Amino acid sequence: MVPNTPRSDEKLSRWSLLVKPGFGVKRWLGVFLGGIVLFGLGLALVLHQILSHASLIPIVYWATLQFLPFWLRALLLSVCGLLLAISGWNHVYRIISTHFWPELQAPENRELFSVLLRRHERRTGPRIVAIGGGTGMPQLLRGLRRYTDNITAIVTVADDGGSSGRLRRTLGMLPPGDFRNNIAALSEAEGLMARLFQYRFAESEISDPAHSSDLAGHSFGNLFITTMAAVTGSFEAGIAESSNILRVRGRVLPSTLENITLCAEVRRPRTDGRDEWVVVEGESKLPRAGGQIERVYLKPEHARAYPEAIRAILQADLIVAGPGSFFTSVMPNLLVQGVRDAICASTAPRIYICNVATQAGETDHYTVADHMRKLRDLAGDAFTTVLANDRYDASQRPSENSDWVFLPATGEAIDFRLFTGDVVDDLRAWRHDSAKLAARVMEVFVECQSARPG
């Protein structure tokens, strides 16, 4: 056997990919054949009209063999047509087998049709809306892009820390940081371009470590989006053009275009045993408030939702929230009333992805049930289904300042639908694994769809 030459069944399997449902080949092949049949019928009508008057035109009479019996003319035409078809097919086959087939058998081209099919499946995949921000949601998006190109990431604009906060205070623009992270996660750009977008300038100048540069702490992607927003005239247009340049599969949208501030009511223990309540303003200050966050809200409270975000939610086949910082990444989006109302109005499966570990200053000692209880308190019935990790070592802690987000105890009453799975990184068990998480989300999606009435 010639090396690297596929067997006949392998060839058949490869070509059979073209007739898989949804690829579009069968329907257009049917259109082509239908067109040939209609053309043939029209031509037959023309020929019939000509032959009916053949006796009046000598050239037509002799060219159409009218002097022979009908059965002999039909036989001669059939034989000639068959010989022409065989000759044409032999020449086409010889050209393909000599010039094209060897190229298709090259190792780098053997999966050509499989690649085309996967791309087609992604283009026609489910419409998924992911809601959140921070560093958790990009992990999910990297996994989901393997299943569909129809992804819309709805991102918080409440960030006021780091590079984003500085740009927000200096230029009065919306914070670009979370947008940068999610654009990079959905990008098809070369690795160098994606790394360039995420590059962060050093905190001090190399020539003088004691002197801080004006670019210190800024990421190139944040500056790029800021510049693009100035060039295009609006923040949302800048995000769209930045996505085009990095060949993003999907969209990244803000939950609102208003300049919102995330506020929290925090309960702090006092030395006399009683609690004091303080109001903290600013997303970056919440984890450092030194107490238990009891309630979060936006200022202004009735921020208008971004219309494209609402449209995406209402058209979605699946809506997910998280993973990410519960109070500072996920909740700011759900506190926008238009976003929350659209989620509740949607008939698509709605899944909250619970964090693997608690976050110091935000969700200390929170279990899965605590997350869902607080989510219901702040966002109503926007999410009543949760996906949580079930692989953790209860005898250890993920870090000094955090613990595992434990599942409900056996027999504990819960008012939400719970799905679990091993969705963590094998090397860093306190973080989600993008491939595992996306695969489990798609499994839950299919199960939720099958359980829906009708």
C-alpha positions as CSV (number, residue, x, y, z in Angstrom):
1,M,0.0,0.0,0.0
2,V,1.2,3.5,-0.9
3,P,2.0,5.5,2.3
4,N,-0.4,8.3,3.2
5,T,-3.0,7.0,0.6
6,P,-6.4,6.9,2.2
7,R,-8.6,3.8,1.8
8,S,-11.8,4.0,-0.3
9,D,-13.9,4.2,2.9
10,E,-11.8,7.1,4.2
11,K,-12.2,8.9,0.9
12,L,-16.0,8.3,1.0
13,S,-16.1,9.5,4.6
14,R,-14.2,12.7,3.7
15,W,-16.4,13.5,0.7
16,S,-19.6,12.5,2.7
17,L,-18.9,15.6,4.9
18,L,-20.3,17.6,2.0
19,V,-23.7,16.1,2.3
20,K,-24.0,16.5,6.1
21,P,-27.1,18.4,7.3
22,G,-26.7,22.2,7.4
23,F,-23.7,22.4,5.1
24,G,-25.9,23.6,2.2
25,V,-24.5,21.4,-0.5
26,K,-27.6,19.2,-0.9
27,R,-30.1,22.1,-1.3
28,W,-28.0,23.9,-3.9
29,L,-27.3,20.7,-5.7
30,G,-31.1,20.2,-5.8
31,V,-31.5,23.8,-7.2
32,F,-28.9,23.0,-9.9
33,L,-30.6,19.8,-10.9
34,G,-33.9,21.5,-10.9
35,G,-32.6,24.2,-13.2
36,I,-31.2,21.6,-15.6
37,V,-34.5,19.8,-15.8
38,L,-36.4,23.1,-16.5
39,F,-33.8,24.0,-19.1
40,G,-34.2,20.6,-20.7
41,L,-38.0,20.9,-20.8
42,G,-37.8,24.3,-22.4
43,L,-35.3,23.1,-25.0
44,A,-37.6,20.1,-25.7
45,L,-40.5,22.4,-26.4
46,V,-38.4,24.4,-28.8
47,L,-37.2,21.3,-30.6
48,H,-40.7,19.9,-30.8
49,Q,-41.9,23.0,-32.5
50,I,-39.0,22.9,-35.0
51,L,-39.4,19.2,-35.7
52,S,-43.1,19.6,-36.3
53,H,-42.2,21.7,-39.3
54,A,-39.1,19.8,-40.4
55,S,-40.7,18.7,-43.7
56,L,-40.9,22.4,-44.7
57,I,-37.2,23.1,-44.1
58,P,-34.9,20.7,-46.0
59,I,-31.8,21.3,-43.9
60,V,-33.7,20.5,-40.7
61,Y,-35.2,17.5,-42.3
62,W,-31.9,15.9,-43.2
63,A,-30.0,17.1,-40.0
64,T,-32.6,15.6,-37.7
65,L,-32.7,12.3,-39.6
66,Q,-36.4,12.5,-40.4
67,F,-35.9,9.9,-43.2
68,L,-35.2,7.2,-40.6
69,P,-37.7,5.4,-38.4
70,F,-38.4,7.0,-35.0
71,W,-37.0,4.1,-33.0
72,L,-33.7,4.2,-35.0
73,R,-33.3,7.9,-34.5
74,A,-33.9,7.6,-30.7
75,L,-31.3,4.7,-30.5
76,L,-28.7,6.7,-32.5
77,L,-29.1,9.8,-30.4
78,S,-29.0,7.8,-27.1
79,V,-25.8,6.0,-28.2
80,C,-24.1,9.2,-29.3
81,G,-25.1,11.0,-26.1
82,L,-23.8,8.2,-24.0
83,L,-20.5,8.1,-25.8
84,L,-20.1,11.8,-25.4
85,A,-20.9,11.6,-21.7
86,I,-18.4,8.8,-21.1
87,S,-15.7,10.6,-23.1
88,G,-16.3,13.8,-21.1
89,W,-16.3,12.1,-17.7
90,N,-13.0,10.2,-18.6
91,H,-11.3,13.5,-19.4
92,V,-12.6,15.2,-16.3
93,Y,-11.5,12.3,-14.1
94,R,-8.0,12.2,-15.7
95,I,-7.6,16.0,-15.1
96,I,-8.7,15.7,-11.4
97,S,-6.7,12.5,-10.7
98,T,-3.6,14.0,-12.3
99,H,-3.6,17.6,-11.1
100,F,-6.0,18.0,-8.2
101,W,-6.3,14.7,-6.3
102,P,-2.6,14.4,-5.3
103,E,-2.7,17.9,-3.9
104,L,-5.8,17.0,-1.8
105,Q,-4.0,13.9,-0.5
106,A,-1.1,16.1,0.9
107,P,-1.0,15.8,4.8
108,E,-1.8,19.5,5.3
109,N,-4.9,19.2,3.1
110,R,-6.4,15.9,4.3
111,E,-8.7,17.7,6.8
112,L,-9.8,20.3,4.3
113,F,-13.4,19.3,4.3
114,S,-13.4,18.7,8.0
115,V,-12.1,22.3,8.6
116,L,-14.7,23.7,6.2
117,L,-17.5,21.8,8.1
118,R,-16.3,23.0,11.5
119,R,-16.2,26.6,10.3
120,H,-19.7,26.2,8.9
121,E,-21.0,24.7,12.1
122,R,-19.5,27.7,14.1
123,R,-21.1,30.2,11.7
124,T,-24.5,28.5,12.2
125,G,-24.0,27.8,15.9
126,P,-26.2,28.9,18.7
127,R,-26.5,32.6,19.6
128,I,-24.9,32.9,23.0
129,V,-24.9,36.0,25.2
130,A,-22.3,36.1,27.9
131,I,-22.6,38.7,30.7
132,G,-19.8,39.7,33.0
133,G,-16.4,41.2,32.9
134,G,-13.0,40.9,34.7
135,T,-10.7,38.0,34.0
136,G,-13.3,35.2,34.4
137,M,-15.4,35.8,31.3
138,P,-12.5,35.7,28.8
139,Q,-11.8,32.2,30.0
140,L,-15.4,31.2,29.1
141,L,-15.3,33.0,25.7
142,R,-12.1,31.2,24.7
143,G,-13.8,27.9,25.1
144,L,-17.2,29.0,23.6
145,R,-15.6,30.2,20.3
146,R,-14.9,26.6,19.4
147,Y,-18.7,26.0,19.2
148,T,-20.1,29.1,17.7
149,D,-19.2,32.5,16.1
150,N,-22.5,34.0,17.3
151,I,-21.2,35.2,20.6
152,T,-22.1,38.5,22.2
153,A,-20.2,39.5,25.3
154,I,-22.0,42.2,27.4
155,V,-19.5,43.9,29.6
156,T,-19.6,46.1,32.7
157,V,-18.6,49.8,32.5
158,A,-18.3,50.3,36.2
159,D,-14.5,49.7,36.4
160,D,-12.7,52.6,38.0
161,G,-9.3,51.1,38.9
162,G,-5.9,50.7,37.2
163,S,-5.3,51.8,33.7
164,S,-9.1,51.9,32.9
165,G,-9.8,54.1,35.9
166,R,-7.1,56.6,35.0
167,L,-8.3,56.9,31.4
168,R,-11.9,57.3,32.7
169,R,-10.9,60.1,35.1
170,T,-8.6,61.8,32.7
171,L,-10.6,61.7,29.5
172,G,-14.1,61.2,30.8
173,M,-14.6,58.0,28.7
174,L,-16.0,54.6,29.6
175,P,-13.4,52.1,31.0
176,P,-11.8,50.0,28.2
177,G,-10.1,47.3,30.3
178,D,-12.8,44.6,30.3
179,F,-13.5,45.2,26.6
180,R,-9.9,44.7,25.8
181,N,-9.7,41.4,27.7
182,N,-12.8,40.0,25.9
183,I,-11.8,41.3,22.5
184,A,-8.5,39.5,22.9
185,A,-10.3,36.3,24.0
186,L,-12.5,36.3,20.9
187,S,-9.9,37.4,18.5
188,E,-8.6,35.3,15.5
189,A,-5.6,37.6,15.2
190,E,-2.1,36.1,15.2
191,G,-0.6,35.5,18.7
192,L,1.7,38.4,18.4
193,M,-1.1,40.8,17.7
194,A,-3.1,39.5,20.7
195,R,-0.1,39.8,23.0
196,L,0.5,43.4,21.7
197,F,-3.1,44.3,22.6
198,Q,-2.6,42.9,26.1
199,Y,0.9,44.5,26.6
200,R,1.2,46.7,29.7
201,F,3.8,49.4,30.0
202,A,6.2,49.1,32.9
203,E,5.5,51.1,36.1
204,S,8.8,52.9,35.9
205,E,11.3,53.9,33.2
206,I,14.2,51.5,32.5
207,S,16.8,54.3,32.5
208,D,15.5,55.7,35.8
209,P,13.6,53.2,38.0
210,A,12.7,56.0,40.4
211,H,10.9,58.0,37.8
212,S,7.4,56.9,36.7
213,S,6.4,57.2,33.0
214,D,3.2,58.8,31.9
215,L,2.4,55.4,30.3
216,A,3.2,53.5,33.5
217,G,0.6,50.8,34.1
218,H,-1.4,51.4,30.9
219,S,-2.0,48.6,28.5
220,F,-1.5,49.1,24.8
221,G,-5.0,47.7,24.2
222,N,-6.6,50.3,26.5
223,L,-4.8,53.1,24.7
224,F,-5.7,51.7,21.3
225,I,-9.4,51.5,22.1
226,T,-9.2,55.0,23.6
227,T,-7.6,56.3,20.4
228,M,-10.0,54.4,18.2
229,A,-13.0,55.9,20.1
230,A,-11.6,59.4,19.5
231,V,-11.1,58.7,15.8
232,T,-14.5,57.2,15.2
233,G,-16.4,59.6,17.4
234,S,-17.9,57.3,20.0
235,F,-16.9,54.6,22.4
236,E,-19.1,51.9,20.9
237,A,-17.8,52.6,17.4
238,G,-14.2,52.4,18.7
239,I,-15.0,49.0,20.2
240,A,-16.5,47.8,17.0
241,E,-13.5,49.0,14.9
242,S,-11.0,47.5,17.3
243,S,-12.9,44.2,17.1
244,N,-12.7,44.3,13.3
245,I,-9.0,44.9,13.3
246,L,-8.4,41.9,15.6
247,R,-10.9,39.8,13.6
248,V,-13.1,39.1,16.6
249,R,-15.6,36.2,16.2
250,G,-18.6,37.7,17.8
251,R,-19.3,41.1,19.5
252,V,-18.3,42.9,22.7
253,L,-21.0,45.4,23.9
254,P,-21.4,47.6,26.9
255,S,-24.4,47.0,29.2
256,T,-24.9,50.8,29.3
257,L,-23.2,53.8,27.8
258,E,-23.8,55.9,30.9
259,N,-21.0,56.9,33.2
260,I,-22.1,54.8,36.2
261,T,-20.6,54.3,39.6
262,L,-20.9,51.1,41.5
263,C,-21.9,51.6,45.2
264,A,-22.3,49.2,48.0
265,E,-23.7,49.0,51.5
266,V,-21.1,47.2,53.6
267,R,-21.7,45.8,57.1
268,R,-18.6,46.0,59.3
269,P,-18.2,44.5,62.8
270,R,-17.2,46.9,65.6
271,T,-15.2,46.2,68.7
272,D,-18.3,46.5,70.9
273,G,-19.9,43.5,69.1
274,R,-22.3,45.6,67.1
275,D,-22.2,46.2,63.4
276,E,-21.8,49.5,61.5
277,W,-23.1,50.2,58.0
278,V,-21.1,52.2,55.6
279,V,-21.6,53.2,51.9
280,V,-18.7,52.6,49.6
281,E,-18.6,54.2,46.2
282,G,-16.3,52.9,43.4
283,E,-15.9,49.4,42.1
284,S,-12.2,49.3,43.0
285,K,-12.9,50.2,46.6
286,L,-15.4,47.5,47.3
287,P,-13.0,44.6,47.9
288,R,-11.0,46.9,50.3
289,A,-14.1,48.0,52.3
290,G,-13.2,45.6,55.1
291,G,-16.7,44.1,55.8
292,Q,-19.5,42.1,54.3
293,I,-21.1,43.5,51.2
294,E,-24.9,43.4,51.7
295,R,-26.2,45.3,48.8
296,V,-24.9,46.9,45.6
297,Y,-26.5,49.5,43.4
298,L,-25.6,51.9,40.6
299,K,-25.4,55.6,40.6
300,P,-27.4,56.8,38.7
301,E,-29.7,54.1,39.7
302,H,-31.8,54.0,36.5
303,A,-29.0,53.8,33.9
304,R,-30.4,53.2,30.4
305,A,-29.4,49.9,28.8
306,Y,-27.5,49.8,25.5
307,P,-30.1,48.9,22.8
308,E,-27.9,46.5,21.0
309,A,-27.3,44.6,24.2
310,I,-31.0,44.3,24.8
311,R,-31.5,43.1,21.2
312,A,-28.8,40.5,21.6
313,I,-30.4,39.2,24.8
314,L,-33.9,38.9,23.3
315,Q,-32.5,37.0,20.2
316,A,-30.2,34.7,22.2
317,D,-30.5,30.9,22.3
318,L,-28.5,30.8,25.5
319,I,-27.7,33.4,28.2
320,V,-24.8,32.9,30.7
321,A,-23.6,35.1,33.5
322,G,-20.1,34.8,34.9
323,P,-17.7,33.5,35.9
324,G,-16.0,36.5,37.5
325,S,-16.1,38.8,40.5
326,F,-19.7,38.4,41.8
327,F,-20.3,42.0,43.0
328,T,-17.9,44.0,40.8
329,S,-18.0,42.2,37.4
330,V,-21.3,40.3,37.1
331,M,-23.8,42.3,39.2
332,P,-23.1,45.8,37.6
333,N,-24.6,44.4,34.3
334,L,-27.6,42.9,36.0
335,L,-28.3,46.1,38.0
336,V,-29.0,47.9,34.7
337,Q,-32.8,47.4,34.7
338,G,-33.2,47.1,30.9
339,V,-30.7,44.3,30.8
340,R,-32.3,42.5,33.8
341,D,-35.8,42.8,32.3
342,A,-34.6,41.5,28.9
343,I,-33.1,38.5,30.6
344,C,-36.3,37.8,32.5
345,A,-38.3,38.2,29.3
346,S,-36.1,35.8,27.3
347,T,-37.3,32.2,26.7
348,A,-33.7,31.0,26.2
349,P,-31.9,28.8,28.9
350,R,-30.2,31.2,31.4
351,I,-27.2,29.8,33.3
352,Y,-25.2,31.4,36.1
353,I,-21.7,30.1,36.2
354,C,-20.5,30.1,39.8
355,N,-16.9,30.9,40.7
356,V,-14.6,28.1,41.8
357,A,-13.2,30.0,44.8
358,T,-14.4,32.8,47.0
359,Q,-13.0,36.3,46.6
360,A,-11.5,38.1,49.5
361,G,-13.5,41.2,50.4
362,E,-16.4,40.3,48.3
363,T,-17.7,36.7,48.8
364,D,-15.8,35.5,51.8
365,H,-17.3,32.2,53.1
366,Y,-19.9,32.1,50.2
367,T,-21.2,28.7,49.1
368,V,-23.0,28.0,45.8
369,A,-26.3,28.5,47.6
370,D,-25.1,31.9,49.0
371,H,-24.2,33.1,45.6
372,M,-27.6,32.1,44.2
373,R,-29.4,33.6,47.2
374,K,-27.7,36.9,46.8
375,L,-28.2,36.8,43.1
376,R,-32.0,36.3,43.6
377,D,-32.0,39.2,46.1
378,L,-30.4,41.6,43.7
379,A,-31.5,40.5,40.3
380,G,-34.8,38.6,40.9
381,D,-35.4,35.6,38.8
382,A,-32.9,36.6,36.0
383,F,-31.1,33.3,36.7
384,T,-32.5,30.2,38.4
385,T,-30.1,27.7,36.9
386,V,-26.5,27.4,38.1
387,L,-23.4,25.5,36.9
388,A,-20.9,24.9,39.6
389,N,-17.6,23.1,40.0
390,D,-17.6,19.7,41.8
391,R,-13.9,19.0,41.8
392,Y,-12.1,20.5,44.8
393,D,-10.1,19.3,47.8
394,A,-12.1,20.2,50.9
395,S,-9.0,19.7,53.1
396,Q,-7.1,22.4,51.3
397,R,-7.7,26.1,50.4
398,P,-7.1,27.6,47.0
399,S,-5.1,30.5,48.6
400,E,-4.5,32.1,51.9
401,N,-7.3,34.6,51.5
402,S,-9.9,32.5,49.8
403,D,-11.7,29.2,50.1
404,W,-13.6,26.8,47.8
405,V,-17.1,27.7,46.8
406,F,-18.7,24.5,48.2
407,L,-21.7,22.8,46.8
408,P,-25.0,22.5,48.8
409,A,-24.8,19.8,51.4
410,T,-26.6,16.6,50.8
411,G,-30.3,17.1,51.5
412,E,-30.0,20.9,51.7
413,A,-33.1,22.5,50.2
414,I,-32.4,24.8,47.2
415,D,-34.6,26.9,45.1
416,F,-32.6,26.7,41.9
417,R,-31.6,24.1,39.3
418,L,-28.1,22.9,39.9
419,F,-25.6,21.4,37.4
420,T,-22.1,20.4,38.3
421,G,-19.0,19.2,36.6
422,D,-15.2,19.2,36.6
423,V,-14.6,22.6,35.0
424,V,-11.2,23.6,36.6
425,D,-7.7,23.8,35.3
426,D,-5.7,20.7,36.1
427,L,-2.6,22.8,37.1
428,R,-4.4,25.7,38.7
429,A,-7.5,24.2,40.4
430,W,-8.7,27.6,41.6
431,R,-9.3,28.7,38.0
432,H,-11.7,27.6,35.3
433,D,-10.4,25.6,32.4
434,S,-11.8,27.3,29.2
435,A,-12.2,24.0,27.2
436,K,-13.8,22.1,30.1
437,L,-16.1,24.9,31.1
438,A,-17.4,25.6,27.6
439,A,-17.9,21.9,26.9
440,R,-20.0,21.6,30.1
441,V,-22.0,24.7,29.3
442,M,-22.9,23.3,25.9
443,E,-24.0,20.0,27.6
444,V,-26.2,21.9,30.0
445,F,-27.6,24.0,27.2
446,V,-28.6,20.9,25.3
447,E,-30.1,19.3,28.4
448,C,-32.1,22.5,29.2
449,Q,-33.3,22.7,25.6
450,S,-34.5,19.1,25.7
451,A,-36.3,19.7,28.9
452,R,-38.3,22.6,27.6
453,P,-42.0,21.9,26.7
454,G,-42.8,21.5,23.0
